[in-house]
Structure formats: C-alpha cells, structure tokens
Amino acid sequence: MRNFSNKIEAINSLIATIEAKSELQAHILKSNFTLKKLSLIAEQSKKCEWRER
C-alpha cells in the first residue's frame, strides 16, 4: 500500500509540474506577443518621424 501511495504522490507531483510548465509557456507566449506589438509600434513610430522631417 505504501508503494501505491508513493506512486500516487509522484503522479500528482508530475501533474503539478506539467501544469506549472503550461502556465509558464502561456506567460512566455503572451510576453512574446507583447514584445512583437511593441516592436511594430516602434517601427511605425520611426517611419512617422522620417516622414515629418
């Protein structure tokens, strides 16, 4: 019974790790998307500056 309990604990730990990894990946994707938007805004801003000169 102890061995079974250890296996259940290991499985629960693995599930928690997978969930944390998925959450981290979601934050990374969101950050990458935000960085891409910021870089596009900066690019457009530079184009506007050149037009005004």
C-alpha positions as a printed Julia matrix, in Angstrom:
53×3 Matrix{Float64}:
  0.0    0.0     0.0
  2.9    2.37    0.76
  4.34   1.78   -2.72
  0.96   2.64   -4.26
  0.79   5.82   -2.18
  4.28   6.84   -3.35
  3.24   6.32   -6.96
  0.15   8.49   -6.48
  2.31  11.22   -4.92
  4.75  11.01   -7.82
  1.9   11.26  -10.35
  0.39  14.26   -8.55
  3.79  15.93   -8.47
  4.23  15.31  -12.19
  0.79  16.76  -12.92
  1.63  19.88  -10.88
  4.89  20.25  -12.79
  3.12  19.94  -16.14
  0.5   22.5   -15.1
  3.2   24.94  -13.95
  5.1   24.44  -17.21
  1.95  25.1   -19.24
  1.26  28.26  -17.27
  4.84  29.42  -17.78
  4.58  28.74  -21.52
  1.37  30.78  -21.66
  3.13  33.71  -19.96
  6.07  33.41  -22.35
  3.74  33.44  -25.38
  1.92  36.48  -24.02
  5.24  38.26  -23.4
  6.48  37.42  -26.9
  3.24  38.73  -28.38
  3.56  41.94  -26.38
  7.18  42.39  -27.47
  6.17  41.87  -31.1
  3.45  44.51  -30.78
  5.88  46.93  -29.15
  8.44  46.39  -31.9
  5.79  47.06  -34.56
  4.74  50.24  -32.75
  8.38  51.37  -32.55
  8.83  50.62  -36.25
  5.74  52.66  -37.18
  6.9   55.48  -34.92
 10.26  55.62  -36.71
  8.5   55.73  -40.08
  6.36  58.65  -38.9
  9.44  60.5   -37.64
 11.13  60.14  -41.04
  8.02  61.42  -42.84
  7.86  64.52  -40.63
 11.43  65.55  -41.48
